[in-house]
Amino acid sequence: MNQWAKLHGKLSESEDFMALHAADPNAALLFLMALPQAAPWGVLPANPVLFRARVCPMLDLSLEQVQTCLRLIIDQGMMTAYDDRQGKPLVYITHWNENQSRQWSRVAAPQYDLPPDWTPPAGLAKGLADAAKGRRSLNFSAIAERVQSAEARKSLSQVLDQPGVLEAESKPSLSRVLDQSKTSLTRERDRDRDREERKNNARAREGACAVSEPILELSSEEPPTLPETTEPEPEPEIKASPVRTSKMRKLTPKQEAVQAIWTATGLPGKPSPPPGAKPGYSVVAQTVQSATIQKLAAFAEYCENCGVDPPEQDQWAWFVSFLRAGMTAPWKWGWNELTGALDARASPNGNGRMRTAPEPMEAFETGVVKL
């Protein structure tokens, strides 16, 4: 069966896609190639061997390259990583149901387990009713077997309340599926409660170990005991955040170089725009796309030696302009594009490193970079 996927014209305006392309053009290519292969449920295997065989079998890409591309796509939030019941890694195209549509009565049952936060797509209820009338393979039971979390099962059970589904499904099959769903929901809630109890016990033990003895002596009350067999009362202000199955994000060499320049200018924290601020990080990625690591490292050294004084307001916009001016006019801070090294004038001792900083660029001295 031929598979297809919709591709919106606004993709050309997506900052996430531009940042992904700036990080690795192959990652952007594989994301586009993965869309039709993920149809109709938006799920693909995350194992690099299986992913390459499914998405790009004709491309000359190593498994390491495919794995790196997958990590970049996941880190950019364009795919969600999770494991199925057997612990096999899978990826789900983010916002798949919002951007894709299907004639669900003609769709086959899911091949892989659906993600924990999966919600039924629009039109699924009508598709189930039409599939049952036409005696097709898609039915409520086939989908329920691929749903993992209690929340997803609850959302799926609400599909039965829509007109046409109850009449189309046979009563014995519907009763069996509902009983399985109730049992699975109860078992899932029990597992969730056990995991929450273990987390609360661990937090309580860590909190008890973190309290110093002098503080205990100042208290007139006896410290409470926390027996392992009882459930401690969790602190009301602490709420367990959902666990993300993807690996911790690892910075690329150019992202590390941008971080070094950010720190060298005296800016606090990490180089990232405030919520809702423009320009986005994709502009920074495009600025350093053609620069070498040596050039970025030399610019960070220049910033550290010359004592750049960033403004107190609009620091992100200033940094983007500052970085762009440094990359487009490198001769002003002593970089020679022909030799790919610092100019001898910027290196008094002749070893390619600045002993003393050269004169700062006039635009940088004022704190305003004119492009």
Secondary structure as UniProt FT lines:
FT   HELIX           9..13
FT   HELIX           15..23
FT   HELIX           25..38
FT   TURN            39..42
FT   STRAND          43..45
FT   HELIX           48..55
FT   TURN            57..58
FT   HELIX           63..75
FT   TURN            76..77
FT   STRAND          79..83
FT   TURN            85..86
FT   STRAND          89..93
FT   TURN            94..95
FT   HELIX           96..99
FT   HELIX           104..106
FT   TURN            116..117
FT   TURN            122..123
FT   HELIX           124..133
FT   TURN            134..135
FT   HELIX           140..144
FT   TURN            145..146
FT   HELIX           150..157
FT   HELIX           158..161
FT   TURN            163..164
FT   HELIX           165..168
FT   HELIX           171..210
FT   HELIX           213..218
FT   TURN            228..229
FT   TURN            236..237
FT   HELIX           253..264
FT   TURN            265..266
FT   TURN            275..276
FT   HELIX           281..287
FT   TURN            288..290
FT   HELIX           293..306
FT   HELIX           315..328
FT   HELIX           330..333
FT   STRAND          335..336
FT   TURN            337..340
FT   STRAND          341..342
FT   HELIX           344..346
FT   TURN            348..349
FT   HELIX           362..365
FT   TURN            366..367
//
